[in-house]
Amino acid sequence: MAGGDLELSFQADVVHVGSLAHLITGRALKAFSDGGVDLYAAVAVHALGKSFVVKSSLEMTVHSHIMAMGRTGMQSVLAKALKLGWGHSGLAEDMTRTRAGTNALLLIGALAAGSTYFSAAECLSELLSLHGCEADKLPNLDILKRMIAHLAPFVQDLGFSKVLTHITTVAMDVIKAGRDENVQAEHHLTSYGGALGAAGAVSRLMLVSKKRETLHMTTRMRGAWLSTFASHILGMAVELRLNNVIVWGSAGSNGAAIFELGQYQPTGFLAPAVSHRRIMLVQQSAQKNEDSQQLLTRSSMCFSPC
């Protein structure tokens, strides 16, 4: 899809909310009011949810998880609400009625994991921009932050943080057991970097997983987080490498992603590439000093679990 077509599609989804009737019912509008969430921001992120697919096994658990919170977990939810200002599950329940809404909820939860709500809002804003939302129509950061703060806790127990911690621990053990030249890899693994670079990487993963292609990314930030997002949320086969040695991997059916933490220069895949692009994920302050790396995509690739 051309960039102009993508922008028009996104704007149409945001402006014409007739297809989102479940979000503008009296019950849902009350949920917006109770949670202090802006309707336009919710519609915008719902439109963003249409642009990617998530792992089917995870998608199927979201609605039942949130409904279970409403039935049996409201005592703990309300206890947290006294401190955090949230606890009304109506909006989250309404969002799970559609696949796009479910995708949006999972994206919000992932962006909030291991980060501040403001940083998550910055990244979400950049994602909305990359997917066609014009600058003068972007929800402001305070509105996005408030929405993330309201919605993220409802999906925080769906495994993202646990997988992120696991990947970080495993990779850190390998890095610390290695040579002195691996010192920078720790930074590449755990640094969250700038919002624009992170949003660009997330957007690329969304596209590649939807097309079930393969992405090779030399990463200088968010190595563990991106691996978690690709594997746990998008359902991609993932290899996290350090100087071409696999330190963590997982199987998946929605394409594949290979993240390189070290300085290894990829020379190719086992199967022929069908297209060639270049990508380097760097922190914004170091962007001008980094060389571009080769990105190869191909139609399919089989991985075995570690």
Order of alpha helices (4+ residues) and beta strands (2+ residues): alpha-alpha-alpha-alpha-alpha-alpha-alpha-alpha-alpha-alpha-alpha-alpha-beta-alpha-beta-beta-beta-beta-beta
